[in-house]
Amino acid sequence: MQDLKRHTATHHNQQLGISALLGRALLANLAQLAIDTEAVREAAGVEAERLADPRARLSHREIATMFEEAERISGDRTMSLQIAAQTRTLAGGGVLGPLILSSSDGAQALDYLVQYGKLLAGELRIAPHRFASNWVVRFVPADVDLELLSRMMECLLAVAVRAFELALNTKVQPSQVSFRHATPSHVEPFRRFFGCDVYFDAEYYELRLPQQSLSQSATGAHPRIVEQLEEMAESELRLISPRFTTAVRERIAVLFEQDAQASRANVAHAMKLTERTLQRRLAEEGTTFREVVEGVRCDRASALLRDPGVRVADIAYAIGYDEVTSFTKAFRRWTGDTPTAFRSRHVDERES
């Protein structure tokens, strides 16, 4: 049983950890800062062969150790920001990098970050919503060890800002940045880097970006290339998704298409399994039936909302909700947006 648990945890980390491409980009940026990258890699126990494999995944502990060793060598607590400042391309993002750089504007670049962010960090959820004149972009990691995540999340939010700047070829200045982990001894370097108020011990990891900044047209927009890159990104998402979970998602999607109830009993029956076996195998891949159903509902609702001819009430019914109010609450929990706001934004983008 212990061997099975270890195998399951290893498989889950390989599928849902941090992309090795990010680890490789991290070392490349450290090299630009004259940091001994071999010492950093060896301290983390990451083989060079893994970093060369675009499909390999690293654990949070391995990434955290890279940051810790870089800080130890340099004596610089703000090494996470120094690394982000070295970002001149988005090569560490794999196919997501070219997608962002080929976006039509900042809002589409944000959409790609949300939709394909799991290619970089499988256990990270990115949820944007509008508030006043800002886009509030919330980063929700599954790991609750804030000390383990601290440097990685600092670097991630800083690199996200750099990604928008590279796509738009202009300075993007947040109006506010928040981190969940403890306040470091020196906060001023963070304020200088982001150019705004920076808060620690906050409720969320969060960027607030002026809507005006993200409404700017991108310089490298290329619709034909974007279509090809989207296909590649979808293909890669399927590759990192655990196989059994993917099969369950597909079965749930079929039930929705047939206007049938996507209950645990119906899915188990369709897959010729007991409900207990269904639950156990999903748990082995690090998820639950409810999480899978909500993922399918979110994807299906998002696709239907892009069609202005489909009523929100019909969409709610199509994914298993009897009331629009319940659907609206759920959709906001999944995406940070109401269905109406999500539809308005996407229709506006398509017509502009």
C-alpha positions in Angstrom: 0.0 0.0 0.0 2.8 2.4 0.9 4.5 1.6 -2.5 1.2 2.4 -4.3 0.9 5.7 -2.4 4.5 6.6 -3.3 3.9 5.7 -7.0 0.7 7.7 -7.1 2.4 10.8 -5.5 5.3 10.5 -8.0 2.9 10.1 -11.0 0.8 13.0 -9.7 3.8 15.3 -9.4 5.1 14.4 -12.8 1.7 15.3 -14.3 0.9 18.4 -12.2 4.2 19.9 -11.0 6.2 22.8 -12.4 7.3 22.6 -16.1 11.0 21.7 -16.5 11.1 24.5 -19.1 10.6 27.0 -16.2 13.4 25.4 -14.3 15.7 25.7 -17.4 14.6 29.4 -17.9 15.3 30.0 -14.2 18.9 28.7 -14.5 19.4 30.7 -17.8 18.4 33.9 -16.0 20.6 33.1 -13.0 23.5 32.6 -15.5 22.9 36.2 -16.6 23.3 37.3 -13.0 26.7 35.4 -12.8 25.3 32.8 -10.4 26.8 29.3 -10.4 23.9 27.4 -12.1 25.6 24.0 -11.6 25.6 24.6 -7.9 22.0 25.6 -8.0 20.9 22.6 -10.0 22.9 20.2 -7.9 21.6 21.6 -4.6 18.0 21.0 -5.9 18.9 17.4 -7.0 17.7 18.0 -10.5 19.4 16.2 -13.3 20.4 18.1 -16.4 18.6 15.5 -18.5 15.3 16.3 -16.8 15.7 20.0 -17.6 16.3 19.1 -21.2 13.0 17.2 -21.4 10.2 19.6 -22.4 7.6 17.2 -20.9 9.4 16.7 -17.5 7.9 18.3 -14.3 9.7 19.5 -11.2 8.3 19.5 -7.7 7.7 22.7 -5.6 10.5 21.6 -3.3 13.0 21.4 -6.2 12.1 24.8 -7.5 12.1 26.3 -4.0 15.6 24.9 -3.4 16.8 26.5 -6.6 15.7 29.9 -5.3 17.2 29.2 -1.9 20.6 28.3 -3.3 20.6 31.3 -5.6 19.9 33.5 -2.6 22.6 31.8 -0.5 25.2 32.3 -3.2 24.2 35.9 -4.0 23.2 37.0 -0.5 20.3 38.8 -2.1 16.8 38.3 -0.7 15.3 39.9 -3.8 16.8 37.3 -6.1 13.2 36.4 -7.3 12.9 39.9 -8.7 16.3 39.9 -10.2 15.5 36.7 -12.1 12.3 38.2 -13.4 14.1 41.3 -14.5 16.3 39.2 -16.7 13.3 37.9 -18.7 13.8 39.1 -22.3 11.8 36.3 -24.0 9.1 33.9 -22.9 11.0 30.7 -23.8 10.4 29.3 -20.4 6.7 29.2 -21.1 6.9 26.6 -23.9 4.1 27.1 -26.4 2.4 29.5 -24.0 5.2 32.0 -24.6 4.6 32.4 -28.3 0.8 32.4 -27.8 1.1 35.4 -25.4 3.5 37.2 -27.8 1.1 36.6 -30.7 -2.0 37.9 -28.9 -4.1 40.6 -30.4 -4.1 42.6 -27.2 -3.4 42.4 -23.5 -6.8 41.0 -22.7 -6.2 38.0 -25.0 -2.8 37.5 -23.6 -4.5 37.3 -20.2 -7.0 34.8 -21.5 -4.1 32.5 -22.7 -2.4 32.8 -19.4 -5.6 31.6 -17.7 -6.4 28.9 -20.2 -3.0 27.4 -20.6 -1.3 28.3 -17.3 -1.4 24.6 -16.2 1.3 23.9 -18.9 3.6 25.8 -16.6 2.3 24.8 -13.2 -0.3 22.1 -13.1 -1.6 22.9 -9.7 -2.0 26.6 -10.2 -5.3 28.2 -10.9 -5.4 31.7 -12.4 -8.7 33.6 -12.0 -9.2 37.1 -13.4 -12.1 39.5 -12.9 -12.8 43.2 -13.4 -13.0 45.5 -10.4 -13.5 49.2 -11.0 -10.9 50.2 -13.6 -8.6 47.2 -13.0 -8.2 43.6 -14.0 -7.7 41.7 -10.8 -5.7 38.6 -11.6 -5.6 36.1 -8.7 -3.1 33.3 -8.6 -4.3 30.3 -6.5 -1.7 27.6 -5.9 -2.9 24.2 -4.5 0.1 23.9 -2.1 -0.6 25.8 1.2 3.1 25.8 2.3 3.5 29.6 1.9 7.2 29.5 2.8 7.9 26.9 0.2 6.0 28.9 -2.5 7.1 32.4 -1.5 10.1 33.0 -3.9 8.4 31.1 -6.8 5.2 33.2 -6.4 7.2 36.5 -6.2 9.0 35.5 -9.4 5.8 34.3 -11.1 3.9 37.5 -10.5 6.9 39.6 -11.6 7.3 37.5 -14.8 3.6 37.8 -15.5 4.0 41.6 -15.6 7.1 41.2 -17.9 5.0 38.9 -20.2 2.4 41.6 -20.7 5.1 44.2 -21.4 6.8 42.0 -24.0 3.5 41.3 -25.7 2.5 44.9 -25.8 6.0 46.3 -26.2 5.3 49.0 -23.5 5.6 49.5 -19.8 2.8 47.8 -17.8 2.5 49.1 -14.3 0.3 47.3 -11.8 -1.9 49.4 -9.5 -1.4 47.0 -6.6 0.4 43.6 -6.0 -0.4 41.3 -3.1 1.4 38.2 -1.7 0.1 35.7 0.8 3.4 34.9 2.5 5.1 36.8 5.3 6.6 40.3 4.9 10.3 40.3 4.1 12.7 42.5 5.9 13.0 44.9 3.0 9.8 45.8 1.1 11.1 48.8 -0.8 12.8 46.7 -3.6 9.4 45.1 -4.4 7.7 48.6 -4.6 10.5 49.8 -6.9 10.2 46.7 -9.1 6.4 46.8 -9.5 6.1 50.6 -9.3 3.1 50.4 -6.9 1.9 49.5 -3.4 2.9 45.9 -2.5 1.3 44.0 0.3 2.3 40.9 2.1 0.4 38.6 4.5 -2.5 39.2 2.1 -5.5 37.0 1.5 -4.5 36.2 -2.1 -1.6 36.3 -4.5 -2.9 39.0 -6.8 -2.0 41.5 -9.5 -4.2 44.5 -10.2 -3.6 45.7 -13.7 -5.2 48.8 -15.2 -7.8 47.8 -17.8 -6.4 50.6 -20.0 -3.0 48.9 -20.2 -4.4 45.5 -21.2 -6.7 47.0 -23.8 -3.7 48.1 -25.9 -3.1 46.3 -29.1 -0.2 43.9 -29.2 2.7 44.4 -31.6 3.1 40.8 -32.6 -0.5 39.8 -33.3 -0.7 37.0 -35.9 -4.2 35.3 -36.1 -3.1 32.4 -38.3 -0.1 31.5 -36.2 -2.3 31.8 -33.1 -4.7 29.1 -34.4 -1.7 26.7 -34.8 -0.3 27.5 -31.4 -3.7 27.0 -29.8 -3.9 23.5 -31.3 -0.4 22.8 -29.9 -1.4 24.1 -26.5 -4.6 22.0 -26.4 -2.6 18.9 -27.4 0.0 19.5 -24.6 -2.8 20.0 -22.1 -4.2 16.6 -23.0 -0.7 15.0 -22.6 -0.2 16.3 -19.0 -3.7 15.4 -17.9 -3.9 12.1 -16.1 -5.4 9.4 -18.3 -8.2 8.2 -16.2 -9.3 11.7 -15.2 -9.4 12.6 -18.9 -11.6 9.6 -19.7 -14.0 10.7 -16.9 -14.0 14.2 -18.2 -14.9 12.9 -21.7 -17.7 10.7 -20.3 -19.2 13.7 -18.3 -19.0 15.9 -21.4 -21.0 13.2 -23.4 -23.7 13.1 -20.7 -24.0 16.9 -20.8 -24.4 16.7 -24.6 -27.1 14.1 -24.2 -28.9 16.3 -21.6 -28.4 13.5 -19.1 -27.5 14.0 -15.5 -23.7 13.8 -14.9 -24.0 12.1 -11.5 -21.4 9.8 -10.0 -23.7 6.9 -10.4 -24.3 7.6 -14.1 -20.7 8.1 -14.9 -19.6 4.9 -13.1 -22.3 2.9 -14.8 -21.3 4.3 -18.3 -17.7 3.3 -17.6 -18.7 -0.1 -16.2 -17.2 0.7 -12.8 -18.5 0.8 -9.2 -18.8 4.3 -7.7 -16.2 3.4 -5.2 -13.7 2.4 -7.8 -14.4 5.6 -9.7 -13.7 7.6 -6.6 -10.6 5.6 -5.8 -9.0 5.9 -9.2 -9.7 9.7 -9.4 -8.1 10.0 -5.9 -5.0 8.2 -7.2 -4.6 10.9 -9.8 -5.0 13.6 -7.2 -8.6 14.8 -7.9 -12.2 14.2 -7.0 -15.4 13.6 -9.0 -16.7 17.0 -8.0 -13.6 18.8 -9.2 -13.8 17.0 -12.5 -17.4 17.8 -13.0 -16.8 21.5 -12.2 -13.9 21.6 -14.6 -16.1 20.3 -17.4 -18.9 22.6 -16.5 -16.6 25.6 -16.5 -15.1 24.7 -19.9 -18.5 24.1 -21.5 -20.1 27.2 -20.0 -17.1 29.4 -21.1 -17.5 28.0 -24.7 -21.2 28.6 -24.8 -21.0 32.1 -23.4 -18.8 33.1 -26.3 -22.0 32.7 -28.5 -24.2 35.7 -27.8 -27.2 33.9 -29.3 -27.4 31.4 -26.4 -29.3 32.5 -23.3 -27.5 32.3 -19.9 -30.5 30.4 -18.6 -30.1 27.8 -21.3 -26.4 27.5 -20.6 -27.1 27.0 -16.9 -29.5 24.2 -17.7 -27.1 22.6 -20.2 -24.5 22.1 -17.6 -26.8 20.8 -14.9 -28.1 23.9 -13.0 -31.8 24.5 -12.5 -31.3 28.1 -11.5 -29.3 30.9 -13.1 -28.4 32.2 -9.6 -26.7 29.0 -8.7 -24.9 28.9 -12.0 -23.7 32.5 -11.6 -22.3 31.8 -8.2 -20.5 28.7 -9.4 -19.1 30.4 -12.5 -17.8 33.3 -10.5 -16.1 30.8 -8.1 -14.4 29.1 -11.1 -13.3 32.2 -13.1 -13.7 35.3 -10.9 -16.2 36.7 -13.4 -20.0 36.6 -13.7 -21.4 34.9 -16.8 -22.7 38.2 -18.1 -19.3 40.0 -17.5 -17.4 37.1 -19.2 -19.7 37.2 -22.2 -19.5 41.0 -22.5 -15.8 40.9 -22.5 -15.4 38.2 -25.1 -18.1 39.6 -27.4 -16.4 43.0 -27.2 -13.0 41.5 -28.0 -14.5 39.6 -31.0 -16.2 42.7 -32.4 -13.2 45.1 -31.9 
